[in-house]
C-alpha cells in the first residue's frame, strides 16, 4: 500500500516467457567446482531461495486507473492522484514477462458486501463476488478500487491456473498485504479490521485454491530445527529445484496482525504464510525494509545470515517522475532478494516516464552476489574450477 494511505489510516485509528529468456546469465558454483546441470527456467536448481535476487511488482493486482477512476480520484482526493497513477498488466501477463514476486492487497469482509458500492452498476458476476463473504482485493475503498481480480480467492485461482499450465516455473512469492480500513472522515465510514478468524481464513483460502503440496510453508523450512529463525540462520531454505512449481506466501501487515497470526502457532507452526517478525522472534524469517537507502548494511547482514528481505525500488511514482535511480540502485546493492517496483518493462506507462527498473544486465532475476558465487554462464567448466 502506498505510504500516504498507511499514514491516513494510522491517523484514523498496505503466453509464457521464462525468466531466463530475459538475458539471465548468472550461475552458481557448488562446492565441487562444477556447474549444476539441472536448471529451473534457466536458473541453477541448486540455488536456494535466499541465493537469488529478483525484481517483483508492487500492488500487482492494480489496474492503471481508467479515465473514469482517474476523474473520481481527482474529484475526491486530487492531492493523491500523482501517487496513484500507476498500474500493472494482468497477473498472467506479468508472469509471461518473467515476474516471480507479486503483491496482493486484501481487505477484510467476513460478512460480504462491505465494498459493494462501486460495483452496483456493473455486472451481476461482479456484484455476486462483492456480496460474498471473504477477503476482497482493492487498494483503498471507494477511491482506488480497480483490480484484475475482485476477491482473494479469484486471484489465487488465477495463480493456480497459470501454475497448472507452467508446472516447472520458478517459485512464485506472493506478498499478502492484509489492510485494516478504519473510518476516515469524508471518505470511508466503516471500521474494517482483520481479526484472528479473518487471518485464518486467508490461510484456508490459499490451501483451498492452491493446495498444500504447492505451498512452501514455515513448517517446511523449519523442519527439525527448534524454531523457524534457527532454520533460517542455518540456511534451510529449499533449493529452486525443490521449490519448482510452488508458491510462498508472506503476510504483509501490521504488528497487531503478526501477533494474532502467531498466537497459538509458535514459530508459525501450522500456518501457511510467513510474516515480518523481529530478529529476536522465533518466527523471524523475512523482513520488509521499504526504503533501502541508508539500510544497505543492515539488509546485507540479514541476507548473509540467511534471512529473506523485501525492499522497494520506487514508491508513489516519485522516482519515476524524476527518473531517479538512487533508491533502485541502493535496493540492488543491498542484496535484498525481493526488489518491488511499479515500473518494469511491460508495465503500463501512459505518461511516458523514462524510468524503468531492472537488475543489472536488464534482468528480472539473477544469482544473488551476496549469498552465492556467481559467474557468467558463458564460462566453461574449466573456468569454474577453483
C-alpha positions as CSV (number, residue, x, y, z in Angstrom):
1,X,0.0,0.0,0.0
2,X,1.3,3.5,-0.8
3,X,2.7,5.4,2.1
4,X,0.1,8.2,2.2
5,X,-2.7,5.7,2.7
6,X,-0.9,4.0,5.5
7,X,-0.4,7.4,7.2
8,X,-4.0,8.3,6.7
9,X,-5.2,5.0,8.3
10,X,-2.7,5.4,11.2
11,X,-4.1,8.9,11.9
12,X,-7.6,7.5,11.7
13,X,-7.1,4.8,14.4
14,X,-0.9,-1.9,3.0
15,X,2.0,-16.7,-23.4
16,X,4.9,-17.8,-21.1
17,X,8.4,-16.4,-21.4
18,X,10.8,-17.9,-18.8
19,X,12.8,-15.5,-16.6
20,X,15.9,-17.0,-18.2
21,X,14.9,-15.6,-21.5
22,X,15.3,-12.1,-20.1
23,X,19.1,-12.4,-20.7
24,X,19.7,-14.2,-17.4
25,X,23.4,-15.2,-17.4
26,X,24.2,-15.9,-13.7
27,X,25.2,-19.3,-12.4
28,X,26.3,-20.7,-9.1
29,X,29.4,-22.7,-8.3
30,X,28.8,-25.7,-6.0
31,X,31.4,-26.8,-3.6
32,X,32.7,-29.4,-6.1
33,X,33.5,-26.5,-8.5
34,X,31.3,-27.9,-11.2
35,X,28.3,-26.0,-12.6
36,X,24.9,-27.5,-11.7
37,X,23.4,-29.1,-14.8
38,X,19.8,-29.0,-13.6
39,X,18.0,-25.7,-14.0
40,X,14.7,-24.1,-13.4
41,X,13.7,-21.6,-16.1
42,X,17.4,-21.4,-16.9
43,X,18.5,-20.7,-13.3
44,X,20.7,-23.2,-11.5
45,X,18.4,-25.5,-9.5
46,X,21.0,-25.8,-6.7
47,X,20.5,-22.2,-5.7
48,X,18.4,-21.8,-2.5
49,X,15.6,-19.2,-2.2
50,X,18.0,-16.9,-0.3
51,X,20.6,-17.1,-3.1
52,X,18.7,-15.2,-5.8
53,X,17.7,-11.6,-6.3
54,X,14.6,-10.8,-8.3
55,X,12.6,-7.8,-9.4
56,X,9.0,-8.1,-8.3
57,X,5.8,-6.0,-8.8
58,X,4.2,-3.8,-6.1
59,X,0.4,-3.9,-5.8
60,X,0.4,-6.4,-8.6
61,X,-3.4,-6.7,-8.8
62,X,-3.9,-3.0,-9.5
63,X,-5.0,-1.8,-12.9
64,X,-3.8,1.5,-14.3
65,X,-6.8,3.8,-13.4
66,X,-9.3,4.1,-16.1
67,X,-10.4,7.6,-17.2
68,X,-13.5,7.3,-15.0
69,X,-11.4,6.2,-12.0
70,X,-8.9,9.0,-12.6
71,X,-11.7,11.6,-12.6
72,X,-13.1,10.0,-9.5
73,X,-9.8,10.3,-7.7
74,X,-9.1,13.8,-8.9
75,X,-12.5,14.9,-7.7
76,X,-12.5,13.1,-4.3
77,X,-8.8,13.3,-3.4
78,X,-6.9,15.3,-6.1
79,X,-3.8,15.7,-3.9
80,X,-3.3,11.9,-4.1
81,X,-3.6,11.4,-7.9
82,X,0.1,11.5,-8.7
83,X,0.8,8.8,-6.2
84,X,-1.9,6.6,-7.6
85,X,-1.1,7.0,-11.3
86,X,0.4,3.6,-11.9
87,X,-0.8,0.1,-12.5
88,X,0.0,-3.4,-13.9
89,X,-1.0,-5.7,-16.6
90,X,-3.0,-8.8,-15.7
91,X,-1.2,-11.3,-13.4
92,X,-0.7,-13.8,-16.2
93,X,0.9,-11.1,-18.3
94,X,3.3,-10.3,-15.5
95,X,4.3,-13.9,-15.3
96,X,4.8,-14.1,-19.0
97,X,7.2,-11.1,-18.7
98,X,9.2,-13.1,-16.0
99,X,7.9,-11.5,-12.8
100,X,8.1,-14.1,-10.0
101,X,7.3,-11.9,-6.9
102,X,3.9,-10.2,-6.7
103,X,1.8,-8.4,-4.1
104,X,-1.9,-8.7,-3.4
105,X,-3.8,-6.3,-1.1
106,X,-6.6,-8.0,0.8
107,X,-9.4,-6.2,2.6
108,X,-11.5,-7.9,5.4
109,X,-15.1,-8.6,4.5
110,X,-16.3,-11.5,6.7
111,X,-20.0,-11.0,6.0
112,X,-19.7,-9.8,2.4
113,X,-21.0,-6.6,0.8
114,X,-18.8,-4.1,2.6
115,X,-17.1,-2.8,-0.6
116,X,-20.0,-3.3,-2.9
117,X,-20.9,0.4,-3.7
118,X,-18.6,0.9,-6.7
119,X,-19.9,-2.3,-8.3
120,X,-23.7,-1.7,-8.0
121,X,-23.9,-0.6,-11.7
122,X,-21.5,-3.2,-13.1
123,X,-22.1,-6.9,-13.9
124,X,-24.1,-9.4,-12.0
125,X,-21.0,-11.6,-11.5
126,X,-19.1,-8.6,-10.0
127,X,-22.0,-7.9,-7.7
128,X,-22.2,-11.5,-6.6
129,X,-18.4,-11.6,-6.0
130,X,-18.5,-8.5,-3.9
131,X,-21.6,-9.7,-1.9
132,X,-20.0,-13.0,-1.0
133,X,-18.1,-13.3,2.4
134,X,-14.4,-13.3,2.2
135,X,-11.4,-11.0,1.6
136,X,-11.7,-8.6,-1.3
137,X,-8.8,-7.2,-3.4
138,X,-8.5,-3.4,-3.7
139,X,-6.2,-0.6,-2.9
140,X,-8.4,1.8,-1.0
141,X,-12.2,1.6,-0.5
142,X,-14.4,3.9,-2.6
143,X,-11.3,5.6,-4.0
144,X,-8.9,3.3,-5.8
145,X,-10.7,0.1,-6.4
146,X,-10.0,-1.1,-10.0
147,X,-8.3,-4.5,-9.9
148,X,-7.6,-7.5,-12.1
149,X,-9.3,-9.9,-9.6
150,X,-12.1,-8.7,-7.2
151,X,-11.5,-11.3,-4.4
152,X,-8.5,-13.0,-2.9
153,X,-9.8,-16.4,-4.0
154,X,-10.2,-15.2,-7.5
155,X,-6.6,-14.0,-7.5
156,X,-5.5,-17.3,-6.1
157,X,-7.5,-19.2,-8.8
158,X,-5.6,-17.2,-11.5
159,X,-2.3,-18.2,-9.9
160,X,-3.3,-21.8,-9.8
161,X,-4.4,-21.9,-13.4
162,X,-1.2,-20.3,-14.6
163,X,0.9,-22.7,-12.5
164,X,-1.0,-25.7,-13.8
165,X,-0.2,-24.6,-17.3
166,X,3.5,-24.0,-16.5
167,X,4.4,-26.6,-13.8
168,X,8.1,-26.1,-14.0
169,X,8.1,-22.4,-13.1
170,X,10.4,-20.8,-10.6
171,X,8.9,-20.5,-7.1
172,X,6.4,-17.6,-7.0
173,X,6.4,-15.4,-3.9
174,X,3.2,-13.7,-3.0
175,X,3.1,-10.9,-0.5
176,X,-0.4,-10.8,1.0
177,X,-0.9,-7.2,2.3
178,X,-3.7,-7.5,4.9
179,X,-5.0,-4.0,5.4
180,X,-7.3,-2.6,8.0
181,X,-9.6,0.3,7.0
182,X,-10.7,2.3,10.0
183,X,-13.0,5.3,9.4
184,X,-11.6,8.4,7.6
185,X,-13.8,11.4,7.6
186,X,-15.4,12.2,4.3
187,X,-14.1,9.1,2.6
188,X,-14.8,5.9,4.5
189,X,-17.3,5.3,7.3
190,X,-16.8,1.7,8.2
191,X,-14.3,0.2,10.6
192,X,-12.9,-2.9,8.8
193,X,-10.2,-4.8,10.6
194,X,-8.7,-8.3,10.3
195,X,-9.2,-10.4,13.4
196,X,-7.7,-13.8,14.1
197,X,-10.5,-15.6,12.2
198,X,-10.0,-13.4,9.2
199,X,-6.3,-14.1,9.1
200,X,-7.0,-17.9,9.5
201,X,-9.4,-17.6,6.5
202,X,-6.6,-16.3,4.3
203,X,-4.7,-19.5,5.1
204,X,-7.8,-21.5,4.3
205,X,-8.3,-19.7,1.0
206,X,-4.7,-20.4,0.0
207,X,-5.0,-24.1,0.8
208,X,-8.3,-24.4,-0.9
209,X,-7.2,-22.7,-4.2
210,X,-3.5,-23.6,-4.4
211,X,-3.3,-26.9,-2.5
212,X,-0.9,-27.7,0.4
213,X,1.5,-29.6,-1.8
214,X,2.2,-26.5,-3.9
215,X,2.9,-24.2,-1.0
216,X,6.2,-23.7,0.8
217,X,5.2,-23.1,4.5
218,X,7.1,-22.2,7.6
219,X,6.8,-25.9,8.7
220,X,8.6,-26.9,5.5
221,X,11.5,-24.6,6.2
222,X,11.7,-25.1,10.0
223,X,11.9,-28.9,9.7
224,X,13.5,-30.4,12.8
225,X,15.1,-27.1,13.9
226,X,14.0,-25.6,17.3
227,X,12.5,-22.5,15.7
228,X,11.9,-21.0,12.3
229,X,14.5,-18.4,12.9
230,X,17.1,-21.1,13.7
231,X,16.3,-22.9,10.5
232,X,16.7,-19.7,8.5
233,X,20.0,-18.9,10.1
234,X,21.1,-22.4,9.1
235,X,20.2,-21.6,5.5
236,X,17.5,-24.2,5.4
237,X,15.5,-22.6,2.6
238,X,14.6,-25.0,-0.2
239,X,16.5,-25.1,-3.4
240,X,14.9,-23.8,-6.6
241,X,14.8,-27.4,-7.8
242,X,12.8,-28.5,-4.8
243,X,10.6,-25.4,-5.0
244,X,9.9,-25.8,-8.7
245,X,6.2,-25.1,-9.4
246,X,5.5,-23.9,-5.9
247,X,4.4,-20.8,-4.1
248,X,5.5,-19.0,-1.0
249,X,3.0,-16.6,0.7
250,X,4.1,-13.8,3.1
251,X,1.7,-12.0,5.4
252,X,2.5,-8.3,4.8
253,X,0.6,-6.5,7.6
254,X,0.9,-4.7,10.9
255,X,2.3,-5.7,14.3
256,X,-1.2,-6.4,15.6
257,X,-1.8,-8.8,12.8
258,X,1.5,-10.6,13.3
259,X,0.7,-11.1,17.0
260,X,-2.7,-12.6,16.1
261,X,-1.2,-14.8,13.4
262,X,1.4,-16.3,15.7
263,X,-1.0,-16.7,18.7
264,X,-1.1,-20.4,19.4
265,X,1.3,-21.1,16.5
266,X,4.8,-20.7,17.9
267,X,7.4,-20.4,15.1
268,X,4.3,-20.3,12.8
269,X,3.6,-24.0,13.4
270,X,0.7,-25.0,11.2
271,X,0.5,-21.6,9.5
272,X,0.5,-21.2,5.7
273,X,2.2,-17.8,5.4
274,X,5.5,-16.4,6.6
275,X,5.4,-12.9,8.2
276,X,7.6,-9.9,9.1
277,X,8.8,-10.6,12.6
278,X,11.6,-9.1,14.7
279,X,15.1,-10.7,14.5
280,X,14.7,-11.9,18.1
281,X,11.4,-13.7,17.5
282,X,11.3,-17.4,16.8
283,X,9.1,-16.6,13.8
284,X,11.7,-14.4,12.1
285,X,12.4,-15.4,8.5
286,X,11.6,-12.5,6.2
287,X,12.0,-8.7,6.6
288,X,10.3,-5.8,4.8
289,X,12.6,-2.8,4.7
290,X,10.6,-0.4,2.5
291,X,13.4,2.1,1.7
292,X,16.8,0.6,1.3
293,X,18.7,4.0,1.3
294,X,20.8,4.1,4.4
295,X,19.8,0.5,5.2
296,X,22.2,-1.3,2.9
297,X,24.5,-2.6,5.6
298,X,21.6,-3.9,7.7
299,X,20.0,-5.6,4.7
300,X,23.3,-7.1,3.7
301,X,23.8,-8.5,7.2
302,X,20.3,-10.0,7.3
303,X,20.8,-11.6,3.8
304,X,24.1,-13.1,4.7
305,X,22.6,-14.6,7.9
306,X,20.0,-16.4,5.8
307,X,17.0,-14.1,6.1
308,X,15.0,-13.0,3.1
309,X,14.5,-9.3,2.6
310,X,12.0,-7.4,0.5
311,X,12.5,-3.7,-0.3
312,X,11.2,-1.2,-2.9
313,X,12.9,0.4,-5.8
314,X,10.3,3.2,-6.0
315,X,7.2,4.4,-4.4
316,X,4.2,6.7,-5.1
317,X,5.6,7.3,-8.7
318,X,8.1,9.8,-7.2
319,X,11.2,8.1,-8.6
320,X,9.5,7.6,-12.0
321,X,8.6,11.3,-12.3
322,X,12.2,12.4,-11.6
323,X,13.9,9.4,-13.4
324,X,15.7,8.9,-10.1
325,X,17.5,5.6,-9.8
326,X,19.1,6.1,-6.4
327,X,16.6,4.1,-4.5
328,X,16.7,1.3,-7.1
329,X,20.5,1.3,-7.0
330,X,20.5,1.1,-3.2
331,X,18.0,-1.8,-3.3
332,X,20.1,-3.8,-5.8
333,X,23.4,-3.1,-4.0
334,X,21.9,-4.1,-0.6
335,X,21.4,-7.7,-1.8
336,X,17.7,-7.8,-0.8
337,X,16.2,-10.9,-2.5
338,X,13.0,-9.1,-3.5
339,X,13.1,-5.6,-5.1
340,X,9.5,-4.4,-5.8
341,X,8.7,-1.8,-8.4
342,X,5.7,-0.3,-10.3
343,X,7.8,0.4,-13.4
344,X,9.3,-2.6,-15.1
345,X,9.4,-3.1,-18.9
346,X,5.8,-4.2,-19.8
347,X,4.0,-2.2,-17.0
348,X,1.6,0.5,-18.3
349,X,3.4,3.8,-18.9
350,X,0.8,6.2,-20.4
351,X,2.7,9.2,-19.0
352,X,5.9,8.1,-20.8
353,X,8.2,8.0,-17.9
354,X,11.8,7.3,-18.8
355,X,12.4,5.5,-15.5
356,X,12.4,1.7,-15.8
357,X,13.5,-0.7,-13.1
358,X,15.6,-3.7,-13.8
359,X,18.5,-5.7,-12.2
360,X,22.0,-5.3,-13.8
361,X,22.1,-6.6,-17.3
362,X,18.4,-5.7,-17.7
363,X,17.4,-8.8,-15.8
364,X,14.4,-9.6,-13.7
365,X,16.2,-12.4,-11.7
366,X,19.8,-13.2,-11.0
367,X,22.1,-15.1,-8.7
368,X,22.5,-13.1,-5.5
369,X,26.1,-11.8,-5.3
370,X,25.9,-11.7,-1.5
371,X,24.9,-15.3,-1.0
372,X,26.2,-17.3,-3.9
373,X,29.3,-17.4,-6.2
374,X,28.1,-16.1,-9.5
375,X,29.9,-16.3,-12.8
376,X,28.9,-15.6,-16.4
377,X,27.1,-18.6,-18.0
378,X,29.4,-18.5,-21.0
379,X,32.4,-19.5,-18.9
380,X,33.5,-23.2,-19.3
381,X,33.7,-25.8,-16.6
382,X,37.5,-25.3,-16.6
383,X,37.0,-21.6,-15.9
384,X,34.7,-22.5,-13.0
385,X,37.3,-24.8,-11.3
386,X,38.7,-23.2,-8.1
